[in-house]
Amino acid sequence: MSGIILPFDQFVLKIHSRCDLACDHCYVYEHADQSWRGRPKAMSVETAALAAERIAEHVEEHDVKNIHVVLHGGEPLLAGHDLLADIIRVLRERLDGICHLDLRIHTNGVTLDSRFCDLFAKNQIKVGISLDGDRIANDRHRLYANGRSSYDQVIKAIALLRARPEIYAGLLCTIDVANDPIAVYEALVALQPPRVDFLLPHATWDEPPPRPSATAYADWLITIFDRWQADGRPVPVRLFESVINTVQGRGSLSEAIGLEPTTLVVIETDGGYEQVDSLKVAFDGAPATGFDLAGHSLNEVAGHPGVRARQRGLDGLSATCRACPVVRSCGGGLYPHRFRDGSFDNPSVFCADLLALISHIRDNTAMINPANNHGMPAATYDALASGFGDGGDIETLARSQSSLQRMIVASLPDRPPAAWDLLVALDRDHRATLLTVLAHPYVRVWAATRAHAGPGYLANIAAAAAYRAGLSVRVPVAVTGGSVHLPTVGTFDEVPGDTATLVVEAGSAWIDGPATALIGTRRLRSGDFSVLLEDRDPNRDCHQWPAAATLGKADADAWQECFDPAWRLIESDYPAYAEGLRAGLSTIMPLAPAPAGKDVSSTARHAFGAVAAALPADPATLALLLIHEFQHVKLGALLDLFDLYDESDTTLYHAPWRQDPRPLEGLLQGTYAHIAVSDFWRVRRDRVTGPEQVRAREQYTLWRGHTEGAIETLSASGRLTVFGDRAVARMRRTVQGWES
């Protein structure tokens, strides 16, 4: 890494270096480093302004788009309303406009009042509160210097935040295994935090934590994890979700585990730069860099050997850690916890606990439907249920669809023998190619319904795979409406009769008899992404709105002219949906023109990967239709795997966007899809101006209200399964996480 600067994107500003509590487990005051004694009590506005300037020059030089700044202490609220307001002002004035600033404050909460809350709401600041659980747990450590409890004051502070959910970030709980884990869990969940952080107490091998058993901390956390799972994960828990992410190959959400390099720096009240605060537990002066705002840039801090040591990933771990089976999830644990005899080249003092906890979570997070033995990682299920899902999540759905498609084709009752023999040979020798053809959305439609092409169409599927595999074969194929269609390949027109012989020879194909030449499929393209423009498949007319006739060149060009900017808009403004669409959207099927002033789009239950739409008037509308309809694609695939509701229920439910009541599946589908519709308009409010912005605001308010109402109707139905309850809870969390 020599010479390479890994830019910082997380900054902790020590606003005040003293505290109004005397917590006996505090790493600032109760451990080896005592540098707080020589620092100013409060950061001055001038120091804050210089910090903002240093951060600004750093993010501009390195083109950092998003940064996180935490106002910290000591106890930052001791700085007072006026000084805090001035510090926030200089940060916003210098940093807003050059990057997205996520500004937060971590506090013990005992002096939080409405005036502070107003200040934080005005400046879009999220507030995290330290609370160790119920009264007994909290009063074990978090006391005033005279021994008085802080519990009632903290609960009052949390009540203020619950009344202002836009600034409520969550609760931070330091673990003490002497506390009842379930009592702690229940007390925290009852306060409805947006997130809970369970923090291992800061300790080293030289000063180890209290340990009544070899894996006491893992046992304590596992007790909570199992209850959290059984409760349907009522609140996000950063440590558990970080483990789930890392065991699935994703990034950690916490510095406590994972191999991601640190990108955090601390700025003290006197303007000194320090490394991560928790290093104070190792030895006096451990976090020091010797650099300060006045004399040094953040680039210089990024080159400090102590900072570099925490950016080496796997190479920076001890030999014991590198040989561990869970190292890519654990990452060696928190860096300060590795300290022993003057060195950090050790496993964490919590090594046994991390191994036990990660192994337990890894082995207990697969979501399996016992009714059909299909399943997926719980993290994937939750990501999809929340309304989103990245490329890996959609690929999981696609694999399940591929499995189901093979089962459907294999169970066909009247398979033409020659076609079946060819399919078996292709499955043996060219399985990947065959699966590509079977994955075409309207192949599944044909196999499940055979409403258009007859049983002989199986030969067309086999012939398409043979063509793509470069084989040489003669295949009797089905003629539908005077055409021979080869899914994913193209169409021969003007073919007489009901059957014809197709000749395939190493990448070429023709009909043995009268026919036009093969007309290849069309694709819509934007950059490196493309989808099939399906206007020829005989099984495509399976949507609620009739399919368009075969497109002429002008119509196909119009689709291309609309698709390219629509996709670029999705990638730029809606990245939360773009990766999933890229992984799963394979086909756009043109519908017959819509009535004037109306947009028409649809999906079909069996056509995974396809969205049908009449060509809209503008690219933004096409972007909305694709995002909206792909929600139905995702949920349909989930419904193939999991029973989300009682299918015997015949009750009709009110859907806010329709006059006629809907069956439960219809309400569920509409609710899930309208999460994306609401989100589309939520984002668009900030991307457009003038009348279009007014419209976007109105649409967001409308669709968010509809979606919230439908979520509560679903929840109150009493007809959801465990999987359905979990999905609806994830949907609710998504919507509640948006600003008004």
N, C-alpha and C positions, 0 to 999 in steps of 0.2 A: 504493500500500500504506500510505499515511500513516494512522496511527492504528490499523492492524490488527496484532495480535500473532500471529505464526506461532509457536506454542509449540515449545519444544525437546522432543525425545524421545530424543536421544543425548547422553550426558555422558561426557567423558573426565576421570578423576581422576588427576592426577599424584601417585602415591603416594611416589615417590622421584625426586629430581632429578639423581642421579649414576648412573654406569654402570660396570660392571666390565669392559666391552670398550672398545676405542678404534677403532670402525669409521670409516673415513675418508670414508664417504658419509653419515654421520648428519646429519640436518637440525637436531638439537637442539644439537650441540656444534661442528659443522664448517662452519656457514653464518653468515650475516650477524648474526642475532639471538643475543646472548650473555647474555640475561637470566637464564639458569640460574645464573650465578655469584653472584647476590645473593639467591638463594632458600634457604630451609631445605632440608637434605638430604632430610628425610622429612616427610610430612604427619602432623600430630598427630591423635589420636583426636578431639579437640575440633573441629578443622577439618573432619574427615570428618563428624562429627555435624551441624555447621552446614550442610555441603553437602547432607546427607540432608534436613535441614529445609527448605532452600531448594528442593530438587527436589520435595519432597512438597507444599509449598504451591503450586508451579507446576503440577504435574500435577493437583492437586485443583481449582484454579481453572479450568483449561482442559479438564478431563475427559479427560486423556490416559490411554488404557487400557494402552498398552504402552510401556515405555522400555528403553533399552539403556545400560548403564553399563560402561565399560571402565576397568579399573585399569591404569595406564600409567606410564611414566617418561620419561627415564632408564630404569633397570631396576627395575621394581616389586618383584622378589623381594629386593632389597637392604633393603627395609623389615623383613625378618625374619618369622618365623612368627607371633610373638605380636602384633606391631603389625598385620600383615595380618589376623589373626583378629579383632582388635578393630575394625578399620575395616569389615570385612565384616559383623560383628555389627551395628554401628550402622546400616549401610545396610539390612540386612534388617529390622531391628526397625522402622525408620521407614517403609520403602517397601512391604514385603510387606503385602498386604491392601488397599492403595489403588490399586495398578496391578500389572500383570505385569512383574516385574523380570528382564530378561535380563542377567545379570552375567557379565562376561568379564575375562580378563587377558591382556595381550600381553607376552611376555617373550623374552629371548634364550636362555633355557633353561639357561644354564651352571650355575646353582645349584639347579635344580629337583631336589627329592628326594621320597621317599615321604611324608614328613610334609606337605609342601606339597600333594601330590596328595590325601591324605586330607582336608585342609582344604577343598580345592576340590570334592571329591566330596560332602562333607557339606553344602556350601552351594550346590551346583548351579552351579558356575562352570566355564565353558568356557575352555580354554587355547589361545591361538595362539602359535606359535613362529616366530621369524625364522630363515630358513635360505635361503641363496642358491643351493643346488644341491648338486653333488658337492663333494668336498674341495677340488679346485682352484678351483672357483667361489667357494666359501664363504671360503676363505683369501685370496682376492684383497682382501677388505675387512674381514671380521669377525674381527679379531685382538685379543689382549690388548695392552696398552700396550707390553709388552716384545717384541711381535712374535710371541708364541706363538699357535699355532692354537687356535681354540675348537671345531673341528669334532667331535672325539670327545665332548666334554662335551654338545654339542647333540644328537648322535645318541643318547647315553644318555638324555637327557631325553625325546626322542621315543619311545624304547622304553618308558619309564614310561607315557607317554600311550597308546601303542598297547595296553598291558595294561589301561588304564582308559578304554575308548573313550567312556564317558559324559562325560568331561571334555576329550576331544581335539577342538579346534575346527578346526585346520588349520595350514597353513604359509604364511608371508609371504616372498616372494622378490623382492628388489630386482634389477632387470634391469641387467646389464652386458653390452653387446654383444660384449665381448672374450671372454666365455664361450661355450662350445659349447652352443647351445640344446637340442639333443637330449640331450646329457649331463646338462644341468640338469633337463630334463623327466623323463628316466628316473630320475634320482636322487630327485626329489621323489615321483613316482608310486610308487616302490618302498617308500616309507615309509607308504603307504596313508592319506594324510590325508583327512579328511572334506571338505576344500576347500583349494584353492591360490589364493593371491592373487599375481599378478604385478604389481609396482609399478614404474612408470617412475621413474627416479632424479629427485630433486627438483632442479630447475634453472629458470633464468629466461633471458630474452633477454640480460640483462646478464651473466649467468654461465651460458652455455649448456652442455649436456651434451657429452661426447665424441661425435663424429659422424663415423665413417669413410665414410658415404655419406648421401645425402639422406634416405633412409627406412630407416636402419639399424635403428631400434627396431621399426618395422613388420615389416621382413624377418625379424628375430629372432623376433618373436611369431608371424608367419604360419607359420614353419617348425614351431613347436610346435603351433599350431592345426591344421595339416594332419595332423600325426602324431596329435594328440589325437582328431581326427575319425576317422581311420583305425582307431584303437584302440577306437572305440566310446565315447569320452568316459569313461574309467575312473574319473576323479574330477571333481567339479565344479571349474571354473575361473571365479572370479568375474568377471574382466575379459571373458572370452569370452562367458559367459552374459549379462552386462550388455549387450554389443553385440548378441547375438542377440535379447534382449528388446526393446531399443530400436528395432532395425530392424523389429521386428514390431509396434511401437506400444505396447509395454508399458514398465513402469518399469525404471529401472536398479537394479542391486544394489550399485553402487559410486559413491562421490563423484567418482571419476576421470572419469566420462562421464555424460551425460544432463542434462536440464533441470530435474530436481527441485530445489526450493529446499533449502538447507542447514538442518538443524534440530539442529546439533551445537554444543556449547559445551565448552570446556576449563576445568577448575578446577585451578590450580597448587597446589604444596605449601604456599604461604603463604596460600591462599584467594583469590587473584586470579583473576578471570575472564579468559580469553583466547579469541580466535577459533581457528579450525582451526590445529593445530600446524604444518602444513607452510608456513604463511605466514612462518615463521622464515627461509626461504631468500631472501625478498625484500629486507628491510632490517631493521636493528636496531630492535626495538620494533614490528614490523609486526603481530604478533598481539594487541598490548595493547588493552584496552578502557578502562582507568582505573577499572574497577569491581571490587569485591570482595565476598565473602560477607557480611562484617560490615555493610556499609553499603548494599548494593544487592540488589534482587530480580532474579530471572531475567527478569521482564518488562522491566526497564530494559536488561538486556543485549540482549534481543531487539530493542529499538529502536535499538541502536547502528548508526551509518551503515555500518560495515564489515560487520556481520551482514546488514543490509538489502541491501547491494550484492550479496551472494551468494544472494539470494532473488528476484531479478527475472526469472529464467528467460531467455527469448529476448530480452526487452527489455534485459537487462543485458549482452548480448554486443556485441562490436565489429561494425562494419558488415561487415567481412570475414567474420566468423563467420555473421552473419545471412544472407549471400548464399550460404553453402556448402550443397551438396546433402545433406550428412550431418549438418547442424547439430542435428537433433532427436535424433540418436543421440549425437553427440560432446558437445553442450552446451558447446562451447568448451574442453573439457578441464578439468583441475584448475585452480582459480582462481589459486593462487600461480604456476603455470607461465606465466601471461599477463603477468607483470610486466616492464616495460621503461621506463627513463627516468622512474621515478616514477609510472607509471600502469599500471593493470590492463586498460585498454581496448584490448586486443590479442588476437590469437589465441594459442593455446598455443605455447610453444616447440617442442612436439611435433606441431604442426599437420599437417605433411606425413605424419608417421607415423600419426596418428589417421585421416586421410582414407584412406590406403592400407589400414590394418588393417580399418576398418569396411567399406570397399567389398569387400574380399576376403571377409570373413565373410558379409556380406549376399549375395554372389553364390555362396556355397558352403554354404548351410545348408538348402536345400530338400531334403526327403526325397522322392525319386521312386522308384517301383517300376518298373523298366524292363520288367517283364512286362506291365504294363497302362497305363503312362504316367500313372497316377494318383499324386498326391503331396500333400504338405503341408509347411509349414515344420517344420524339425527341432525347433524349440522346442515346437511343438504336439505332434509325435509323442512327444517325451520326456515332456512333461507328462501325456499320456494313458497312456503306457507305465508311468509311475510309479504309476498307480492313480488319478490325479486328473484335472485338466483344468477350466479355467474356462469361462465362457460362450462366449468367442471360440473356444476349442478345440472345444467341442461343436458350435458353429455350423459350423466347418470340416467336421466329420463329417457334419452334416446336409446341407450343400451337396453333399458327395460322394454321399450317399444319394439326394438329389434327382436328380443326374445319372444315377445307376444306374437309378433308377425310370423316368425318361424312356426310357432305352435298353431296359428290359424291356418297357414298354408298346409302344414303337415296333416291337419285334420280334415281337409277338404274331402267330401265323400265321393266325388266323381272326377278323378284326376285322369286326364288323357295319358296313357302309358308312356308314349314317346316323350312327351313333355316332362313327365315325372322322372323318367330315367335321366334325361339331360340335367334336370335340377339336382338330382342326387350326385351326378358326376361333378357338376359345378360346385356343389357344397363341399365335396371332398377335395377338389383340386384348386378351386378359385373362390373360396368362401368370401373373402373380402369384397370381391367384385359382385358376387351374388347378393350380399347383404346391402350393397349400395343400391341395387335395383329394388330389392324388397323394401328398402326404407322410403322409396318414393311414396308420398302421401296417398295417392289414388290407387296404388297397388293394395294397400291395406283396405281401402274402401271397397275395392272389387272383392277381395278375399272374404271380407266380413258380410257383404250384402249381395254381391253379384246382381245389382239392380240394372246394370246397363250391359256390359259385355258378358257373354255366356261362359260356361266352364272351359271352353277351348282357349280362353284368353290366358290360361296358365302357360301355354306354349309361347305366347308373345313375351311373357315375363322371362321365360327361360332363354328365348332367342335374344332378348336385349342383353342379358348377362353374358351369353356366348359372344355376342358382337363386342361388348366391352372388354371381354377377356382375350380377344384376338383368336378365337377358335375358328375352325372350318367345319360347318354342319349344314344339313338341310333339315328344315323344321316345318311341319304343317302348322300354320298359324291361323288365328281367327280374324275374320273380316267383320268390322262393325261400322255400319253406315257407309259402306263403300271404301273404307280405309283400313289399313293395317297399322296399328300403333304399337311401337316398341317403347315402353316406359323408360324415361331418362335419355332416350336415343333420338327418336324422331318418328315420322309417319310417312307411309306410302299411300297416295290417294289414287282414286279411279281404279280400284281393284274390284273385279266382278265376283259375284258369288258370296258364299258364307265362309269359305276357307280358301287358303292359298298356300303355296309352298315358298318359304323364304330360304334363300341361299345366302349363307354367311361364309366369307372366305377372308380370314386374316385381316380384319379391319374394314372390309367392304361388305355390302349387303344389297341384294336386289330380289325382286319378286320374279319367280319363274312363271312368266305370263304377262298379260297386260297390266301396267301400273305406271305411275309417275316415278321419278327418281326419289330417293329418300330425302325428305325435307327435315333437316335437323331441328332440334329444339332451340328455342331462343332463351337468352339469359339477360337479366337486368344487372348492370354493373355500376359500382361506385368505388373507386380506388381498387383495393385488393379484395373487395367483397362482391359476391354475385349470388343471385338466386334465379331459379328457373321461372320463366314466364310461361305458365302452362295454359295454353289455349287450344290444345288438341286432344288431350287424354279423354277417351270416351266415358270414363268413370268420374270425371270432374264435376258433373252436374249433380252434386249431392248437398248443396248448401241451401239455406233458406231463400235465397234470391237466385234467379236463374243465371246460368253461366252465359258469358258473352259468346258470340259466334267467333270463329277463327279470325284472328286479327290480321288486317292488312298492314303494309309497311308503315303507313302514316300513323295508325293507331299504336303499333309497337314502338315507334319512335317517340310518341307522346308519353308512353309509359316510361321509357328510358329518361326522357327529359324531366319527368316528375320524380322518378326514383332516386336519381343521383343526389340532388339537393336534399331530398327527404332523409336519405341515409346519412349524409354529412351532418344534418341537423341532429339526428339521433345520437351520433357519435360525439358531437360537440356539447350538446345541452342535456342529453339523457344517458350518460355513461352507465348508470345503474341498470339500464335495460339493454344497452348496445351489446355487451359481451354475451348475454344470454341469447339475444336475437341472432348474433353472428354464429353461435353454436347450434341453434335449433331451427331457425327460419330457412327452409330450403326452397320454398315454392310460393309464388304469388299467382293466384288464379283470377283472371279478369271476370267480373260479373257484368251482366247486361247493364247498360247505362241507367243511372238512377233518375228519378223524376227531378225536375229543376229545383235547385235549392236544397236537395237532400243528399246526404252521404250514406252509402250503403256498404257494409262489410259483413263478413261472416267467417265462421270456421265450421268444420264438420267433425263430429265426435271421433271418427276413425282416421282422419287425415292429419296425423301428427306432422308438424312442420310446415303446413300450408295455411296461408291466409288468403281469403277471397275478398275482393273489393272491386267496386266500380271506380274507374279512374276519377279521383277527386279534382277539384278546381286548382289546388295549390299543393306544394310539397309539404307544408306544415301539417295540413290535414292528413296527407298520406302517412306522415310520421306518426300522428296520433292514432290513425287506424291500425297501423302495424303494431304499435305498442299495446294498444287496447286488445286487439284480437289475439295477439300472441299470449296474453294472459289466459284466454280460453284454451289455447293449445296446451299450456303448462298444466292447468288445473285438470283438463281432461286426462292427461297422462298420469297425474297423481291419482285420479279416481280409478284408473286401471289398476293401480297398485294397492290403494287403501280405501276401505269403506269409511267415508267421512260422515255418513248419516244413515239413519234407518230407512232402507229402501221401501219398507212396507208402509211408510207414512204417506197418507193421501191428503193431508191438510194442505190448504193453499194459504200462502203468506203474502202480506203486503210488501211490494217492492216500491220504494219511493219514486223510482223513475218510470213507473208504468201504472196505468189505471187498472189493468186486470191483475188479480192475485196470481202468484206463481207457486209451483211446487218447490219443495225445499232445494232440489238440485238447481233449478233455475235461479232461485234467489242466491244460492251459494256462488254460482257461476257469475251472475251479474255483480255481486259484491266484490268478488276477486278482481274482475275486469275493471271495475270502477275505482279501485285503488290506483290503478295506472292512469285512468282518465283524470282523477283528482290530482295526481302527482304531475301529470303533464301540464296542467294549467297552473299548478303551484310554481313550477319552475319557470313557466313562460311569463308569469307576472314580472319577473326581474330581467327578462330578455327582450321585451318589446316596450314600445312607448306609445303615447297618444291613445286613440280609440281602441287599438288592439290591446293595450295594457288594461284599459277599463274592462274590456270584454273578458280578458284572461282572469282578472280579479273576480268578476261576477261568476264565471264558470267554475273557478276553484271553490268559491263559497258554496255554490249550488251542489257540485258533485261531492265535495267533502261532506256536506250535511247529509246528502243521500246515503253515502257510504257508511257514515257513522250510524245512522238510523238502521240500515240493513244489518250491520254487524251486531247490533244489540238485539234485533229480531231473531237472527240466527242463534245467538247465545241463549236467548230465552225460550227457544223452541222446545228444548228438552229432547230433541230427536237426533242430536249429534253424537257420534261415537267418541271414544277417547281421542282418536286421531283427528276427528272433526273439531272437538273442543280445542285441541292444541293448535290447529290451523287458524281457527277464528281468533284465538288469543293472540297469535302472531299478527294477524291482520289488524286487530285493535291496536296493538303496540305500534305498528307502522303509522297508522293515522294519528294516534295521539302524540307521536313524536314530531309532527309538523307544527309549524307556527300557524297562528290564525291568519 
